[in-house]
């Protein structure tokens, strides 16, 4: 029912009430007070319904496949989410999604401050954050969307492309600071560890994994993003970079392949197995977690109705969205995959 029809119906009802009360109530003073009260109630109800009607129209402007929203995304997953958003918005032309790429810390802050309704991150909300949202009558819904890995990359001149898990751990703990501590024949000197940002999820992952509560060793340096890590490593033979494999895993993406051509991807042994096997962050080793530095990617929503954010998450976790994950070189979280071993 539109606003005009709503107003017309109220006028008709008001007139009928006036006639009934005029005929049945003899006391003029009582009649005046009664009709005055009725008119007040009718006007109040009319304004309330018109107001509610306007609110519903605004809500209906956004559906799972229509509307305009911003989402906050960990910068590590930019190539993947760019592909997802591009495909979704071309399938649903009334949907307009603007991803904002930031360090993990800022992504979580955006969500907690209600700046965005949807985020993509590798960090789950803490129990305190979940309770805080519940206290404000907000339910955060977390969906595991994909599996990613953190790749260690080196300069093309560096021939040390096989590193043991414990050596990586000792680098983070400050016990190993020179390349000849890993390979006695190396002539590279000090190891410079390069990561994307002081507020990033990449460095948080390793600090939690290796239980580092103090500051990082002095040979760790932050730049601004994953692309800058790759560029720095490509120009400096002594550098060891940390990037999301998402930046170097899509074989059909020219940017991803240009990054791969610049650097070596390090193979790492498993933590407790010393059988001479080393694993790179390829899909198969991410899937079975033989590569040791695997993490989950989450889509988290705080929407209170089935809006565009929820529609995008549902689509990304369904078949079409998961195929994009598979194509990007990561592992889908909601779609079964088949491993094929190729012998050279």
Buried (B, 14 or more C-beta within 10 A) or exposed (E): EEEEEEEEEBEEEBEEBBEEBEEEBEEEEEBEEBBEEBEEEBEEEBEEBBEEEEEEEEEEEBBBBBBEBBBBBBBBBBBBBBBBBEBBBEEBEEBBBEBBBBBBBBBBBBBBEEEBBBBBBBBBBEEEBBEBBEEEEBEBEBBEBBBBBBBBBBBEEBEBBBBBBBBBBBBBBBEBBEBBBBBEEBEBEEBBBBBBBEBBBBBBBBBEBEEBEEEBBEBBEBBEBBBBBBBBBBEBBBBBBBBBBBBBBBEEBEEBEEBBEBBBBBBBBBEEEEEEEBBBBBBBBBBEBBBBBBBBBBBBBBBEEEBBBBBBBBBBBEEEBBEBBBBBBBBBBBBEEEEEEEEE
